[in-house]
Amino acid sequence: MVAPPLALQTTKLMVSVPRLKCRNCGRVLQAATPNVVPGCNYTRAFARLVVSLRPMMTIKDIAMYLGVSESMIRGIDKRYLKRNFGRPKLKRLKVLAIDEIYIGKAKKFLTIVIDWTTGAIVFVGEGKGEKALKSFWKRLQGSGAKIEAVATDMSSAYFAAVQKNLPNAKLVFDRFHIVKLMNEKLDQLRREVQNEADTMQKKTIKGLRWLLLKHSDNLDPERNEAQRLQEALELNRFHDLFGE
């Protein structure tokens, strides 16, 4: 049994835990040990010490300082986070943000719901789309929260889910996805204009060198030199604006 260290020395306790047998069902269980985390080989005081060190040190550093494994420190940290933040209260929520994140080939996507005011994550669902939020809507309805607005991307699944479960809330498309979509459309337009200009340039560039050297009074109207010169100047202006 691991306990808080004395000075810089790791403290280990040898504890005899009695076993109890139930006369009705015949099961054999260990008796509850005071000040020991159930099912773990460390004391409650040791767990409190780890939690107090966590904001200042990494898991690896804490494990080296206390002389235990990193998996034990990570397990204590997870238990603490789950107990205190596993099911956050939803009653005071007013503005939500919904999005999905990619976490790898195994589980692929997680859908997260964020309290937009504080930035805290209030729900994590496996997958993406309406099904991933099913349990969240039930909790939200039972909490009595009054949601004023919800920010999502432009996914039709999230749009439909918000309209169905929060019909009175304002639906807002988040700025990141709007800017991203506009940039994609501008890039597409630029490429189309560039291709069109390249096609025009092939027709305009022939004999352009001598045409640029001519005085405007000497341009031949029968050969449409004034029009070709204007096209060349427009191409030059295009490259100044959209050139790569």
C-alpha positions in Angstrom: 0.0 0.0 0.0 1.5 3.3 -1.1 1.2 6.4 1.2 2.6 10.0 1.0 6.4 10.0 1.3 8.3 11.0 4.4 10.8 13.6 3.3 12.2 12.1 0.1 11.6 8.5 1.0 8.8 6.5 -0.6 6.4 5.2 2.1 4.8 1.7 1.7 2.4 0.2 4.2 1.9 -3.5 4.8 -1.8 -3.9 5.6 -3.6 -7.1 6.3 -7.1 -6.9 4.9 -9.6 -9.5 6.3 -11.8 -11.4 3.9 -15.5 -11.8 4.6 -17.8 -14.5 3.4 -21.5 -14.0 2.9 -23.6 -16.8 4.4 -26.4 -16.2 2.0 -24.7 -16.2 -1.4 -21.3 -17.6 -0.5 -19.4 -14.7 -2.0 -16.0 -13.8 -0.5 -15.2 -10.1 -0.4 -12.5 -8.0 1.1 -13.4 -5.7 4.0 -13.4 -2.0 3.4 -10.2 -0.5 4.7 -10.3 3.0 6.2 -8.5 5.8 4.3 -7.8 3.5 1.4 -9.2 4.0 -2.1 -11.5 1.0 -2.8 -9.9 -1.4 -5.3 -6.6 0.4 -5.3 -3.2 0.0 -3.6 -2.8 3.6 -2.4 -4.3 5.7 0.4 -6.7 8.6 0.0 -4.0 10.9 1.3 -1.6 9.7 -1.4 -4.3 10.4 -4.1 -4.9 13.9 -2.7 -1.1 14.6 -2.9 -1.0 13.5 -6.5 -4.0 15.7 -7.4 -2.3 18.7 -5.7 0.9 18.2 -7.6 -0.8 17.7 -11.0 -1.2 21.4 -11.9 2.5 22.0 -11.3 4.2 18.8 -12.6 3.8 16.3 -15.4 2.7 12.7 -14.8 6.3 11.5 -15.4 7.8 14.0 -12.9 5.2 13.1 -10.2 5.9 9.4 -10.7 9.6 9.9 -10.4 9.2 12.1 -7.3 6.9 9.6 -5.5 8.7 6.5 -6.7 5.7 4.9 -8.3 4.6 4.0 -11.9 3.3 6.5 -14.4 0.2 4.3 -14.9 -0.7 4.7 -11.2 -0.4 8.6 -11.4 -2.4 8.6 -14.6 -5.1 6.4 -13.0 -5.4 8.8 -10.0 -5.7 11.7 -12.4 -8.4 10.0 -14.5 -10.4 9.1 -11.4 -10.3 12.7 -10.2 -11.3 14.2 -13.5 -14.1 11.7 -14.0 -15.5 12.3 -10.5 -15.4 16.1 -10.7 -15.9 16.8 -14.4 -17.4 13.6 -15.8 -21.0 14.8 -15.7 -21.0 18.6 -15.5 -24.2 20.4 -14.5 -26.1 21.8 -17.5 -28.7 24.0 -15.8 -26.8 27.2 -16.3 -26.0 26.7 -20.0 -27.1 29.5 -22.3 -25.0 29.3 -25.4 -23.6 26.1 -26.9 -21.1 25.2 -29.6 -21.2 21.8 -31.3 -18.5 20.3 -33.5 -16.7 17.0 -34.2 -13.0 16.1 -33.9 -11.1 13.3 -35.6 -9.1 11.1 -33.2 -7.7 8.4 -35.5 -8.7 5.3 -37.5 -9.9 3.3 -34.5 -12.7 5.5 -33.2 -12.5 8.1 -35.9 -14.8 10.9 -34.7 -16.0 12.3 -31.4 -18.8 14.9 -31.1 -18.2 17.6 -28.5 -20.5 20.1 -27.0 -18.9 23.2 -25.4 -20.2 25.9 -23.1 -19.5 28.8 -25.4 -19.4 31.3 -22.4 -16.7 29.4 -20.4 -15.1 27.2 -23.0 -15.7 24.1 -20.9 -16.6 20.8 -22.6 -19.9 19.6 -21.2 -20.5 16.5 -23.4 -18.5 14.1 -25.5 -20.3 11.6 -27.8 -18.9 8.8 -29.9 -19.2 9.3 -33.7 -20.7 12.3 -35.4 -24.1 13.6 -36.4 -27.5 13.4 -34.7 -27.0 9.9 -33.1 -23.9 11.1 -31.2 -26.0 13.8 -29.4 -29.0 11.6 -28.5 -28.1 11.1 -24.8 -27.1 14.8 -24.5 -30.5 16.0 -25.5 -32.1 13.9 -22.8 -29.8 15.3 -20.1 -30.3 18.8 -21.3 -34.1 18.5 -21.3 -34.0 17.2 -17.7 -31.6 19.9 -16.5 -34.1 22.7 -17.3 -31.5 24.8 -19.0 -32.7 27.7 -21.2 -30.5 27.7 -24.3 -30.5 30.9 -26.2 -28.2 30.1 -29.1 -26.2 27.2 -30.6 -23.2 27.5 -32.9 -22.5 24.6 -35.3 -20.7 24.0 -38.6 -22.8 23.8 -41.8 -23.6 20.1 -41.4 -27.3 19.3 -42.1 -27.3 16.7 -39.4 -26.4 19.2 -36.6 -28.8 21.8 -38.1 -31.7 19.3 -38.0 -30.8 18.1 -34.5 -30.8 21.6 -33.1 -34.0 22.6 -34.9 -35.7 19.5 -33.4 -34.5 19.6 -29.8 -34.0 23.4 -29.4 -36.6 25.0 -31.6 -36.5 28.3 -29.8 -32.8 28.7 -29.8 -31.0 30.8 -32.4 -28.8 28.7 -34.8 -25.5 30.3 -35.7 -22.9 29.0 -38.2 -19.5 29.4 -36.6 -17.1 31.9 -38.1 -14.3 29.4 -38.9 -16.4 27.3 -41.3 -17.9 30.4 -43.0 -14.4 31.9 -43.6 -13.2 28.5 -44.7 -16.0 28.1 -47.2 -15.5 31.6 -48.6 -11.8 31.0 -49.0 -12.5 27.8 -50.9 -14.9 29.6 -53.2 -12.5 32.4 -53.9 -9.7 29.9 -54.7 -12.0 28.1 -57.1 -13.0 31.4 -58.8 -9.3 32.5 -59.0 -8.4 29.2 -60.7 -11.3 29.5 -63.2 -10.3 33.1 -64.0 -6.6 32.0 -64.3 -7.5 29.2 -66.8 -9.6 31.6 -68.8 -6.8 34.2 -68.8 -4.3 31.6 -69.9 -6.5 30.7 -72.8 -6.8 34.4 -73.7 -3.1 35.0 -73.3 -2.2 32.4 -75.9 -4.2 34.4 -78.5 -3.0 37.8 -77.3 0.7 37.3 -76.7 1.6 36.6 -80.3 3.4 39.8 -81.6 2.9 41.5 -78.3 6.5 42.7 -78.0 6.3 45.0 -81.1 2.8 46.1 -80.3 3.9 47.4 -76.9 6.6 49.5 -78.5 4.3 51.2 -81.0 2.9 54.7 -80.4 -0.9 54.8 -79.9 -1.2 56.9 -83.1 0.5 54.2 -85.2 -1.8 51.3 -84.2 -3.3 49.6 -87.2 -7.2 49.5 -87.0 -7.4 46.9 -89.7 -5.3 44.4 -87.6 -7.2 45.3 -84.4 -4.0 46.3 -82.7 -5.7 48.7 -80.3 -8.0 45.9 -79.1 -5.1 43.5 -78.7 -3.1 46.1 -76.8 -6.1 46.6 -74.4 -6.4 42.9 -73.9 -2.7 42.7 -73.0 -3.0 45.5 -70.5 -6.1 43.7 -68.9 -4.0 40.5 -68.6 -1.2 42.5 -66.9 -3.8 44.0 -64.5 -5.2 40.5 -63.8 -1.7 39.1 -62.9 -1.2 42.0 -60.5 -4.4 41.1 -58.7 -4.4 37.3 -58.9 -0.9 36.4 -60.0 0.9 33.5 -58.2 
